[in-house]
Amino acid sequence: MSRCPAKRWLRDTELAGQGLHAMLDRLDFTGELWLSAGPGGWTFVTLPPACADQIRFFTGGRKGSAWGMVKVKARIGEAEWSTTIWPDKATGSFLLPVKAVVRKKEKIAAGDKVDVTLWLQVQPGF
């Protein structure tokens, strides 16, 4: 699966004369589920650095409304849900929280690799 090739999408979009927004608001990647050590034991997927770069380009670097969070629609397998991705200072990327209902439906757990599709639910800032 691709790793959020923002530069390729930008080039292809310019060449095809299509709207940039329709290409850059979708991100596809593979990531590993991991369990946080903090209270509640949240489960996350860390977005690859190229995806974080694409999000920053798309939003024009402006921060989300709360602590830099960005609204997204997410898909893993057949499960789709609305959520926010959280900025992560440790990696310089974003974290996608994966709800228990999604993990149960898709029969996935911490340590599993999953194919993820995200659609940014914010206006472009470019």
Secondary structure in CASP SS format (residue, H / E / C, confidence):
PFRMAT SS
TARGET T0000
AUTHOR 0000-0000-0000
METHOD secondary structure of the structure
MODEL  1
M C 1.00
S C 1.00
R C 1.00
C C 1.00
P C 1.00
A H 1.00
K H 1.00
R H 1.00
W H 1.00
L H 1.00
R H 1.00
D H 1.00
T H 1.00
E H 1.00
L H 1.00
A H 1.00
G C 1.00
Q C 1.00
G C 1.00
L H 1.00
H H 1.00
A H 1.00
M H 1.00
L H 1.00
D C 1.00
R E 1.00
L E 1.00
D E 1.00
F E 1.00
T E 1.00
G E 1.00
E E 1.00
L E 1.00
W E 1.00
L E 1.00
S C 1.00
A C 1.00
G C 1.00
P C 1.00
G C 1.00
G C 1.00
W C 1.00
T E 1.00
F E 1.00
V E 1.00
T E 1.00
L C 1.00
P C 1.00
P H 1.00
A H 1.00
C H 1.00
A H 1.00
D H 1.00
Q H 1.00
I H 1.00
R H 1.00
F H 1.00
F H 1.00
T H 1.00
G C 1.00
G C 1.00
R C 1.00
K C 1.00
G C 1.00
S C 1.00
A C 1.00
W C 1.00
G C 1.00
M C 1.00
V E 1.00
K E 1.00
V E 1.00
K E 1.00
A E 1.00
R E 1.00
I E 1.00
G C 1.00
E C 1.00
A E 1.00
E E 1.00
W E 1.00
S E 1.00
T E 1.00
T E 1.00
I E 1.00
W E 1.00
P E 1.00
D E 1.00
K C 1.00
A C 1.00
T C 1.00
G C 1.00
S E 1.00
F E 1.00
L E 1.00
L E 1.00
P E 1.00
V C 1.00
K C 1.00
A H 1.00
V H 1.00
V H 1.00
R H 1.00
K H 1.00
K H 1.00
E H 1.00
K C 1.00
I C 1.00
A C 1.00
A C 1.00
G C 1.00
D C 1.00
K E 1.00
V E 1.00
D E 1.00
V E 1.00
T E 1.00
L E 1.00
W E 1.00
L E 1.00
Q C 1.00
V C 1.00
Q C 1.00
P C 1.00
G C 1.00
F C 1.00
END
